[in-house]
Amino acid sequence: MLLSRSLKPAVLAVCLLAAGCDRHSEGAAQPGASGTPGADAAQTGPSDGPARGVDRSHKGSESPALTVADPSGRKLALADLRGKPVLINLWATWCAPCVAELPTLQALAGKGTVRVLAISQDSGDPAAVAKFLADRKLDRLEPWIDPDSDLSFHYNTGILPTTVLYDSSGREVWRYAGEHDWSGPEAAALIAEAR
């Protein structure tokens, strides 16, 4: 079934609410967050929820031929991001686990080992995303937006946040469903897989 562009955000919102936007993030670490970085299978949470943690089943897939924009209308084609590893993080201002992990993405972006693209799935005013990041002094995270949730449908994890690592040739290394501390040693080991 094909969805019109105007229905995509509504369908995504219902799916994410049903999945709980990563409802298991109250503790210090959620299921999968403390698993072994080298594990090849997806880490899973409770049996009633979607898979959480590292998923390498799409390894080698090309970056999607999708475009995101910033509040000024500047476009960025994801398939054109080659030459350096890229970490794409799907998040939303209304998603508490997403907001909780943004400072760790900010810290990772400051290291310069990988380009960090935090792409908002908010469908409202694009300027609100820029203000949201600026109010929290997250100046290393550019306010990219995907108002039609094309990337959420592409990655199809059913969870926000979702983070995907691409190597310098634009090939997927892994995806991570759920909140994670992107500033710690486990994250560094995961990012190193893009080399």
C-alpha positions as a Markdown table, in Angstrom:
| # | Residue | x | y | z |
|---|---|---|---|---|
| 1 | Met | 0.0 | 0.0 | 0.0 |
| 2 | Leu | 1.4 | 3.4 | -0.9 |
| 3 | Leu | 0.9 | 6.3 | 1.5 |
| 4 | Ser | 0.5 | 9.8 | 0.4 |
| 5 | Arg | 3.2 | 12.2 | 1.6 |
| 6 | Ser | 0.6 | 14.0 | 3.8 |
| 7 | Leu | -0.3 | 10.7 | 5.7 |
| 8 | Lys | 3.3 | 9.5 | 6.3 |
| 9 | Pro | 3.8 | 11.7 | 9.5 |
| 10 | Ala | 0.5 | 10.6 | 11.0 |
| 11 | Val | 1.2 | 6.9 | 10.4 |
| 12 | Leu | 4.7 | 7.3 | 11.7 |
| 13 | Ala | 3.5 | 9.0 | 14.9 |
| 14 | Val | 1.0 | 6.3 | 15.6 |
| 15 | Cys | 3.6 | 3.6 | 15.0 |
| 16 | Leu | 6.1 | 5.3 | 17.3 |
| 17 | Leu | 3.6 | 5.8 | 20.0 |
| 18 | Ala | 2.6 | 2.2 | 19.8 |
| 19 | Ala | 6.3 | 1.2 | 20.0 |
| 20 | Gly | 6.7 | 3.6 | 23.0 |
| 21 | Cys | 9.4 | 5.8 | 21.4 |
| 22 | Asp | 11.8 | 3.6 | 23.3 |
| 23 | Arg | 9.9 | 3.3 | 26.5 |
| 24 | His | 12.6 | 1.3 | 28.2 |
| 25 | Ser | 15.1 | 4.1 | 28.6 |
| 26 | Glu | 14.3 | 5.0 | 32.2 |
| 27 | Gly | 17.3 | 3.1 | 33.6 |
| 28 | Ala | 21.0 | 3.8 | 33.3 |
| 29 | Ala | 21.2 | 1.5 | 30.2 |
| 30 | Gln | 18.4 | 0.0 | 28.2 |
| 31 | Pro | 18.4 | -3.5 | 26.8 |
| 32 | Gly | 21.2 | -3.8 | 24.2 |
| 33 | Ala | 23.0 | -0.8 | 25.4 |
| 34 | Ser | 25.5 | -2.8 | 27.4 |
| 35 | Gly | 25.8 | -5.7 | 24.9 |
| 36 | Thr | 29.1 | -6.6 | 23.2 |
| 37 | Pro | 29.9 | -4.2 | 20.4 |
| 38 | Gly | 31.0 | -7.0 | 18.1 |
| 39 | Ala | 27.8 | -9.0 | 18.4 |
| 40 | Asp | 26.3 | -9.8 | 15.0 |
| 41 | Ala | 22.7 | -10.2 | 16.0 |
| 42 | Ala | 20.3 | -7.5 | 17.0 |
| 43 | Gln | 20.0 | -7.0 | 20.7 |
| 44 | Thr | 16.4 | -7.3 | 21.8 |
| 45 | Gly | 14.2 | -5.8 | 24.5 |
| 46 | Pro | 11.1 | -7.4 | 26.0 |
| 47 | Ser | 9.4 | -9.9 | 23.7 |
| 48 | Asp | 6.4 | -7.5 | 23.2 |
| 49 | Gly | 8.5 | -4.7 | 21.7 |
| 50 | Pro | 10.6 | -4.1 | 18.6 |
| 51 | Ala | 14.3 | -5.1 | 18.4 |
| 52 | Arg | 16.6 | -2.7 | 20.2 |
| 53 | Gly | 20.4 | -2.4 | 20.0 |
| 54 | Val | 22.8 | -3.2 | 17.1 |
| 55 | Asp | 21.5 | -4.6 | 13.9 |
| 56 | Arg | 24.0 | -5.6 | 11.2 |
| 57 | Ser | 21.5 | -7.3 | 8.9 |
| 58 | His | 21.7 | -4.4 | 6.4 |
| 59 | Lys | 25.5 | -4.2 | 6.3 |
| 60 | Gly | 26.7 | -3.1 | 2.9 |
| 61 | Ser | 23.5 | -1.4 | 1.8 |
| 62 | Glu | 24.0 | 1.9 | 0.0 |
| 63 | Ser | 22.9 | 5.1 | 1.6 |
| 64 | Pro | 19.3 | 5.9 | 0.7 |
| 65 | Ala | 18.7 | 8.3 | -2.2 |
| 66 | Leu | 16.8 | 10.6 | 0.1 |
| 67 | Thr | 17.1 | 14.3 | 0.8 |
| 68 | Val | 16.8 | 16.3 | 4.0 |
| 69 | Ala | 16.6 | 20.0 | 4.5 |
| 70 | Asp | 17.4 | 22.6 | 7.1 |
| 71 | Pro | 15.0 | 25.4 | 8.2 |
| 72 | Ser | 16.3 | 27.8 | 5.5 |
| 73 | Gly | 15.5 | 25.2 | 2.8 |
| 74 | Arg | 19.0 | 24.2 | 2.1 |
| 75 | Lys | 19.0 | 20.5 | 0.9 |
| 76 | Leu | 21.4 | 17.7 | 1.6 |
| 77 | Ala | 21.3 | 14.5 | -0.4 |
| 78 | Leu | 22.4 | 11.6 | 1.8 |
| 79 | Ala | 23.7 | 9.5 | -1.1 |
| 80 | Asp | 26.2 | 12.3 | -1.8 |
| 81 | Leu | 27.9 | 12.0 | 1.6 |
| 82 | Arg | 31.0 | 10.1 | 0.8 |
| 83 | Gly | 34.7 | 10.4 | 1.9 |
| 84 | Lys | 34.1 | 10.3 | 5.6 |
| 85 | Pro | 32.0 | 8.0 | 7.9 |
| 86 | Val | 28.5 | 9.4 | 8.6 |
| 87 | Leu | 26.4 | 8.7 | 11.6 |
| 88 | Ile | 22.7 | 9.5 | 10.9 |
| 89 | Asn | 20.5 | 9.8 | 14.0 |
| 90 | Leu | 16.7 | 10.0 | 13.7 |
| 91 | Trp | 15.1 | 11.9 | 16.6 |
| 92 | Ala | 12.2 | 14.2 | 17.5 |
| 93 | Thr | 11.7 | 17.0 | 19.9 |
| 94 | Trp | 8.8 | 15.1 | 21.5 |
| 95 | Cys | 10.8 | 12.0 | 22.1 |
| 96 | Ala | 12.4 | 12.0 | 25.6 |
| 97 | Pro | 15.0 | 9.3 | 24.9 |
| 98 | Cys | 16.0 | 11.1 | 21.8 |
| 99 | Val | 16.5 | 14.4 | 23.7 |
| 100 | Ala | 18.4 | 12.6 | 26.4 |
| 101 | Glu | 21.0 | 11.2 | 23.9 |
| 102 | Leu | 21.5 | 14.5 | 22.0 |
| 103 | Pro | 24.3 | 15.7 | 24.3 |
| 104 | Thr | 26.3 | 12.5 | 23.6 |
| 105 | Leu | 25.8 | 13.1 | 19.9 |
| 106 | Gln | 27.1 | 16.6 | 20.4 |
| 107 | Ala | 30.2 | 15.2 | 22.1 |
| 108 | Leu | 30.7 | 12.7 | 19.3 |
| 109 | Ala | 30.4 | 15.4 | 16.7 |
| 110 | Gly | 33.1 | 17.4 | 18.5 |
| 111 | Lys | 35.6 | 14.6 | 18.1 |
| 112 | Gly | 35.6 | 14.8 | 14.4 |
| 113 | Thr | 36.0 | 11.1 | 13.8 |
| 114 | Val | 32.6 | 10.8 | 12.1 |
| 115 | Arg | 30.1 | 13.3 | 10.6 |
| 116 | Val | 27.0 | 13.4 | 12.8 |
| 117 | Leu | 23.7 | 14.2 | 11.2 |
| 118 | Ala | 20.9 | 14.5 | 13.7 |
| 119 | Ile | 17.8 | 14.5 | 11.5 |
| 120 | Ser | 14.6 | 15.5 | 13.2 |
| 121 | Gln | 11.4 | 13.6 | 12.4 |
| 122 | Asp | 9.2 | 16.5 | 13.6 |
| 123 | Ser | 6.6 | 17.6 | 11.1 |
| 124 | Gly | 5.9 | 21.0 | 12.5 |
| 125 | Asp | 7.7 | 24.4 | 12.0 |
| 126 | Pro | 11.2 | 23.7 | 10.8 |
| 127 | Ala | 12.5 | 26.7 | 12.7 |
| 128 | Ala | 11.3 | 25.1 | 16.0 |
| 129 | Val | 13.9 | 22.3 | 15.5 |
| 130 | Ala | 16.7 | 24.9 | 15.1 |
| 131 | Lys | 15.5 | 26.8 | 18.2 |
| 132 | Phe | 15.2 | 23.5 | 20.2 |
| 133 | Leu | 18.9 | 22.7 | 19.5 |
| 134 | Ala | 20.0 | 26.3 | 20.1 |
| 135 | Asp | 18.2 | 26.5 | 23.4 |
| 136 | Arg | 20.1 | 23.4 | 24.6 |
| 137 | Lys | 23.5 | 24.7 | 23.2 |
| 138 | Leu | 23.8 | 21.8 | 20.8 |
| 139 | Asp | 25.6 | 23.9 | 18.3 |
| 140 | Arg | 27.5 | 21.0 | 16.7 |
| 141 | Leu | 24.2 | 19.3 | 15.6 |
| 142 | Glu | 22.9 | 20.9 | 12.4 |
| 143 | Pro | 19.1 | 21.3 | 12.4 |
| 144 | Trp | 18.3 | 18.8 | 9.6 |
| 145 | Ile | 14.7 | 17.8 | 9.2 |
| 146 | Asp | 12.8 | 15.0 | 7.5 |
| 147 | Pro | 9.2 | 16.3 | 7.9 |
| 148 | Asp | 7.7 | 13.5 | 5.8 |
| 149 | Ser | 9.5 | 10.8 | 7.8 |
| 150 | Asp | 10.9 | 9.2 | 4.7 |
| 151 | Leu | 14.0 | 8.0 | 6.7 |
| 152 | Ser | 11.9 | 6.5 | 9.4 |
| 153 | Phe | 10.0 | 4.5 | 6.8 |
| 154 | His | 13.3 | 3.6 | 5.0 |
| 155 | Tyr | 15.0 | 2.2 | 8.2 |
| 156 | Asn | 11.7 | 0.7 | 9.5 |
| 157 | Thr | 12.8 | 0.1 | 13.1 |
| 158 | Gly | 9.7 | 1.5 | 14.6 |
| 159 | Ile | 11.8 | 3.2 | 17.3 |
| 160 | Leu | 13.1 | 6.6 | 17.9 |
| 161 | Pro | 15.9 | 7.3 | 18.3 |
| 162 | Thr | 17.4 | 5.2 | 15.5 |
| 163 | Thr | 21.0 | 5.7 | 14.6 |
| 164 | Val | 22.7 | 4.4 | 11.4 |
| 165 | Leu | 26.4 | 4.3 | 10.6 |
| 166 | Tyr | 27.7 | 4.5 | 7.0 |
| 167 | Asp | 31.4 | 4.0 | 6.0 |
| 168 | Ser | 33.3 | 6.5 | 3.9 |
| 169 | Ser | 32.0 | 4.8 | 0.7 |
| 170 | Gly | 28.4 | 5.3 | 1.7 |
| 171 | Arg | 27.7 | 1.7 | 2.7 |
| 172 | Glu | 25.8 | 0.9 | 5.9 |
| 173 | Val | 27.8 | -0.6 | 8.7 |
| 174 | Trp | 25.1 | -1.1 | 11.3 |
| 175 | Arg | 21.9 | 0.5 | 12.8 |
| 176 | Tyr | 21.2 | 1.0 | 16.4 |
| 177 | Ala | 17.5 | 1.1 | 17.5 |
| 178 | Gly | 17.0 | 3.0 | 20.8 |
| 179 | Glu | 18.8 | 5.4 | 23.0 |
| 180 | His | 22.6 | 5.0 | 23.5 |
| 181 | Asp | 25.5 | 6.9 | 25.0 |
| 182 | Trp | 27.5 | 8.0 | 21.9 |
| 183 | Ser | 30.3 | 9.4 | 24.0 |
| 184 | Gly | 31.5 | 6.3 | 25.7 |
| 185 | Pro | 34.0 | 3.5 | 24.9 |
| 186 | Glu | 31.4 | 1.1 | 23.5 |
| 187 | Ala | 30.3 | 3.8 | 21.1 |
| 188 | Ala | 33.9 | 4.4 | 20.1 |
| 189 | Ala | 34.3 | 0.7 | 19.2 |
| 190 | Leu | 31.1 | 0.8 | 17.2 |
| 191 | Ile | 32.2 | 3.9 | 15.3 |
| 192 | Ala | 35.6 | 2.3 | 14.6 |
| 193 | Glu | 33.8 | -0.4 | 12.5 |
| 194 | Ala | 33.3 | 2.2 | 9.8 |
| 195 | Arg | 37.0 | 2.2 | 8.9 |
